[in-house]
Amino acid sequence: MDKSRTSGEWERMVLGQLYTPVDPEIAKRHRVGMRRCERFNRLPLWRTKTKQRALERLIPSAKGKNFEAFAPFYCEYGVNIYVGRNCFVNYNSVFLDVAPITLGDNVLIGPNVTLATPNHPFIAEERAYADYPNGCHALEYAEPITIGNHCWLCAGATVCGGVTIGAGSIIAAGAVVTRDIPPNSIAAGVPARVLRQIDERDRLHVWEKYVKNELPNAQR
């Protein structure tokens, strides 16, 4: 096997070019990622430190970042996930990190959220297995996902490949994000659309209300 070709397929995949998913190097890295994911999910909660080390082995960028994910958590490679500081991922989230997935600082991911970078050709015969000069296989591609600092993706949201969500934005429960979302926006729906901007009328004055035992009501 031509090693330059196999390493090139991985690079093509990460860069968003068409690539061969059955390439041996890609398949090997995929198996490693899935095994690490399975180990993290199967470790019992009482083995706190071991479970965190398993998470950081699955997602190397998480080391030293105070990153937390509730099991079960699913991804394909792990090494294509890049996290900022103090991020949290709730139960049953799926990160299909064929292309890079980047989370800024203080990102909150609700339960059952899917971040899906993979894509396939729209023409049926172009996404099917076919006989190419380098073998019988399909051709696929992927597009990166970027989530800005301080974003909150609510339960059941789906973000498609090629999307950037601006800093401070909120994606409502069940939304399907197919296009970029500007900063400090609330987006909802299928497909997701911006409902409004977040402004000072949304401020809760959280510490004051906490000290006074008051309900967290904003001006809006």
TIMITI-908378 format. One record per residue (C-alpha): x, y, z. Coordinates in pm, whole numbers, padded with zeros to 5 digits. Layout:
N
<atom x="X" y="Y" z="Z"/>
...
***
This chain:
220
<atom x="00000" y="00000" z="00000"/>
<atom x="00129" y="00348" z="-00091"/>
<atom x="00178" y="00518" z="00247"/>
<atom x="00176" y="00864" z="00096"/>
<atom x="-00170" y="00793" z="-00046"/>
<atom x="-00310" y="00659" z="00280"/>
<atom x="-00185" y="00954" z="00488"/>
<atom x="-00314" y="01182" z="00213"/>
<atom x="-00667" y="01040" z="00250"/>
<atom x="-00674" y="01143" z="00618"/>
<atom x="-00556" y="01491" z="00529"/>
<atom x="-00813" y="01514" z="00250"/>
<atom x="-01087" y="01413" z="00495"/>
<atom x="-00992" y="01670" z="00758"/>
<atom x="-00954" y="01946" z="00497"/>
<atom x="-01303" y="01887" z="00361"/>
<atom x="-01197" y="01735" z="00029"/>
<atom x="-01348" y="01421" z="-00120"/>
<atom x="-01188" y="01118" z="00041"/>
<atom x="-01206" y="00739" z="00048"/>
<atom x="-01370" y="00631" z="00377"/>
<atom x="-01243" y="00272" z="00347"/>
<atom x="-00881" y="00387" z="00336"/>
<atom x="-00676" y="00167" z="00577"/>
<atom x="-00529" y="00459" z="00772"/>
<atom x="-00868" y="00623" z="00818"/>
<atom x="-01025" y="00290" z="00916"/>
<atom x="-00749" y="00233" z="01174"/>
<atom x="-00795" y="00576" z="01331"/>
<atom x="-01172" y="00522" z="01330"/>
<atom x="-01139" y="00195" z="01521"/>
<atom x="-00910" y="00360" z="01777"/>
<atom x="-01157" y="00644" z="01830"/>
<atom x="-01452" y="00409" z="01868"/>
<atom x="-01266" y="00191" z="02118"/>
<atom x="-01171" y="00493" z="02326"/>
<atom x="-01529" y="00615" z="02311"/>
<atom x="-01659" y="00277" z="02420"/>
<atom x="-01412" y="00265" z="02711"/>
<atom x="-01518" y="00608" z="02835"/>
<atom x="-01886" y="00513" z="02822"/>
<atom x="-01838" y="00181" z="02998"/>
<atom x="-01628" y="00308" z="03291"/>
<atom x="-01841" y="00339" z="03607"/>
<atom x="-01903" y="00683" z="03755"/>
<atom x="-01729" y="00602" z="04081"/>
<atom x="-01398" y="00576" z="03892"/>
<atom x="-01400" y="00953" z="03850"/>
<atom x="-01034" y="01017" z="03774"/>
<atom x="-00999" y="00716" z="03544"/>
<atom x="-01312" y="00817" z="03355"/>
<atom x="-01184" y="01173" z="03309"/>
<atom x="-00849" y="01042" z="03184"/>
<atom x="-01036" y="00821" z="02937"/>
<atom x="-01230" y="01125" z="02814"/>
<atom x="-00910" y="01322" z="02767"/>
<atom x="-00751" y="01030" z="02586"/>
<atom x="-01051" y="01023" z="02354"/>
<atom x="-01039" y="01403" z="02307"/>
<atom x="-00674" y="01506" z="02357"/>
<atom x="-00753" y="01879" z="02328"/>
<atom x="-00960" y="01851" z="02647"/>
<atom x="-00661" y="01791" z="02873"/>
<atom x="-00633" y="02061" z="03138"/>
<atom x="-00942" y="02245" z="03008"/>
<atom x="-01196" y="02146" z="03278"/>
<atom x="-01399" y="01969" z="03008"/>
<atom x="-01688" y="01749" z="03123"/>
<atom x="-01910" y="01511" z="02928"/>
<atom x="-02185" y="01288" z="03067"/>
<atom x="-02189" y="00934" z="02934"/>
<atom x="-02307" y="00810" z="02700"/>
<atom x="-02115" y="01033" z="02461"/>
<atom x="-02045" y="00933" z="02103"/>
<atom x="-01791" y="01048" z="01847"/>
<atom x="-01598" y="00898" z="01557"/>
<atom x="-01235" y="00999" z="01607"/>
<atom x="-01209" y="01233" z="01904"/>
<atom x="-00883" y="01382" z="01777"/>
<atom x="-01082" y="01610" z="01545"/>
<atom x="-01267" y="01769" z="01838"/>
<atom x="-01112" y="02088" z="01976"/>
<atom x="-01252" y="02229" z="02299"/>
<atom x="-01201" y="02551" z="02489"/>
<atom x="-01211" y="02592" z="02864"/>
<atom x="-01501" y="02499" z="03090"/>
<atom x="-01720" y="02326" z="02831"/>
<atom x="-01995" y="02084" z="02928"/>
<atom x="-02168" y="01816" z="02719"/>
<atom x="-02485" y="01653" z="02851"/>
<atom x="-02612" y="01296" z="02807"/>
<atom x="-02636" y="01116" z="02474"/>
<atom x="-02471" y="01377" z="02254"/>
<atom x="-02316" y="01280" z="01920"/>
<atom x="-02014" y="01453" z="01767"/>
<atom x="-01945" y="01319" z="01416"/>
<atom x="-01597" y="01467" z="01388"/>
<atom x="-01498" y="01368" z="01035"/>
<atom x="-01404" y="01733" z="00981"/>
<atom x="-01295" y="01940" z="01283"/>
<atom x="-01549" y="02035" z="01550"/>
<atom x="-01438" y="02337" z="01754"/>
<atom x="-01598" y="02452" z="02079"/>
<atom x="-01500" y="02789" z="02227"/>
<atom x="-01477" y="02860" z="02599"/>
<atom x="-01778" y="02804" z="02827"/>
<atom x="-01990" y="02622" z="02570"/>
<atom x="-02292" y="02431" z="02705"/>
<atom x="-02423" y="02134" z="02505"/>
<atom x="-02762" y="01997" z="02610"/>
<atom x="-02870" y="01631" z="02598"/>
<atom x="-02925" y="01456" z="02264"/>
<atom x="-02741" y="01724" z="02067"/>
<atom x="-02585" y="01618" z="01734"/>
<atom x="-02294" y="01794" z="01565"/>
<atom x="-02263" y="01630" z="01223"/>
<atom x="-01979" y="01726" z="00989"/>
<atom x="-02012" y="01444" z="00726"/>
<atom x="-02169" y="01498" z="00386"/>
<atom x="-02239" y="01297" z="00073"/>
<atom x="-02291" y="01387" z="-00294"/>
<atom x="-02653" y="01468" z="-00380"/>
<atom x="-02654" y="01271" z="-00707"/>
<atom x="-02740" y="00911" z="-00616"/>
<atom x="-02479" y="00736" z="-00832"/>
<atom x="-02208" y="00973" z="-00705"/>
<atom x="-02265" y="00869" z="-00344"/>
<atom x="-02287" y="00496" z="-00424"/>
<atom x="-02002" y="00246" z="-00423"/>
<atom x="-01830" y="00250" z="-00763"/>
<atom x="-01521" y="00110" z="-00932"/>
<atom x="-01255" y="00381" z="-00925"/>
<atom x="-00890" y="00346" z="-01035"/>
<atom x="-00791" y="00301" z="-00668"/>
<atom x="-01061" y="00043" z="-00588"/>
<atom x="-01432" y="-00006" z="-00527"/>
<atom x="-01561" y="00243" z="-00275"/>
<atom x="-01775" y="00553" z="-00223"/>
<atom x="-01645" y="00908" z="-00202"/>
<atom x="-01748" y="01137" z="00082"/>
<atom x="-01659" y="01476" z="00225"/>
<atom x="-01715" y="01674" z="00541"/>
<atom x="-01737" y="02036" z="00653"/>
<atom x="-01621" y="02176" z="00989"/>
<atom x="-01842" y="02305" z="01269"/>
<atom x="-01740" y="02597" z="01490"/>
<atom x="-01924" y="02694" z="01810"/>
<atom x="-01820" y="03030" z="01954"/>
<atom x="-01747" y="03120" z="02315"/>
<atom x="-02036" y="03115" z="02564"/>
<atom x="-02285" y="02942" z="02333"/>
<atom x="-02566" y="02723" z="02462"/>
<atom x="-02709" y="02447" z="02244"/>
<atom x="-03033" y="02325" z="02401"/>
<atom x="-03168" y="01969" z="02413"/>
<atom x="-03205" y="01786" z="02084"/>
<atom x="-03046" y="02053" z="01863"/>
<atom x="-02869" y="01943" z="01545"/>
<atom x="-02587" y="02139" z="01381"/>
<atom x="-02488" y="02048" z="01025"/>
<atom x="-02145" y="02063" z="00870"/>
<atom x="-02014" y="02397" z="00749"/>
<atom x="-02194" y="02595" z="01021"/>
<atom x="-02041" y="02858" z="01249"/>
<atom x="-02241" y="02972" z="01552"/>
<atom x="-02135" y="03312" z="01678"/>
<atom x="-02025" y="03379" z="02037"/>
<atom x="-02296" y="03407" z="02300"/>
<atom x="-02574" y="03258" z="02091"/>
<atom x="-02846" y="03018" z="02205"/>
<atom x="-02982" y="02739" z="01983"/>
<atom x="-03330" y="02638" z="02096"/>
<atom x="-03433" y="02281" z="02174"/>
<atom x="-03493" y="02070" z="01865"/>
<atom x="-03354" y="02327" z="01621"/>
<atom x="-03174" y="02213" z="01305"/>
<atom x="-02897" y="02457" z="01218"/>
<atom x="-02803" y="02451" z="00851"/>
<atom x="-02661" y="02803" z="00817"/>
<atom x="-02434" y="03032" z="01018"/>
<atom x="-02584" y="03203" z="01323"/>
<atom x="-02456" y="03553" z="01416"/>
<atom x="-02326" y="03629" z="01766"/>
<atom x="-02562" y="03693" z="02058"/>
<atom x="-02865" y="03551" z="01879"/>
<atom x="-03147" y="03316" z="01973"/>
<atom x="-03221" y="03074" z="01689"/>
<atom x="-03499" y="02816" z="01669"/>
<atom x="-03690" y="02600" z="01423"/>
<atom x="-03634" y="02357" z="01136"/>
<atom x="-03436" y="02492" z="00966"/>
<atom x="-03319" y="02724" z="01243"/>
<atom x="-03381" y="03096" z="01199"/>
<atom x="-03274" y="03385" z="01418"/>
<atom x="-03564" y="03496" z="01638"/>
<atom x="-03397" y="03793" z="01801"/>
<atom x="-03076" y="03933" z="01952"/>
<atom x="-02984" y="03892" z="02317"/>
<atom x="-02956" y="04228" z="02496"/>
<atom x="-02948" y="04388" z="02841"/>
<atom x="-03318" y="04320" z="02893"/>
<atom x="-03222" y="03952" z="02924"/>
<atom x="-02985" y="04017" z="03216"/>
<atom x="-03089" y="03836" z="03536"/>
<atom x="-02843" y="03994" z="03781"/>
<atom x="-02782" y="03640" z="03892"/>
<atom x="-02575" y="03699" z="04205"/>
<atom x="-02813" y="03957" z="04348"/>
<atom x="-03112" y="03730" z="04295"/>
<atom x="-02920" y="03433" z="04433"/>
<atom x="-02833" y="03618" z="04753"/>
<atom x="-03189" y="03745" z="04791"/>
<atom x="-03348" y="03406" z="04708"/>
<atom x="-03550" y="03572" z="04431"/>
<atom x="-03680" y="03404" z="04117"/>
<atom x="-03456" y="03454" z="03811"/>
<atom x="-03681" y="03690" z="03616"/>
<atom x="-03539" y="03926" z="03353"/>
<atom x="-03685" y="04260" z="03238"/>
<atom x="-03798" y="04108" z="02908"/>
***
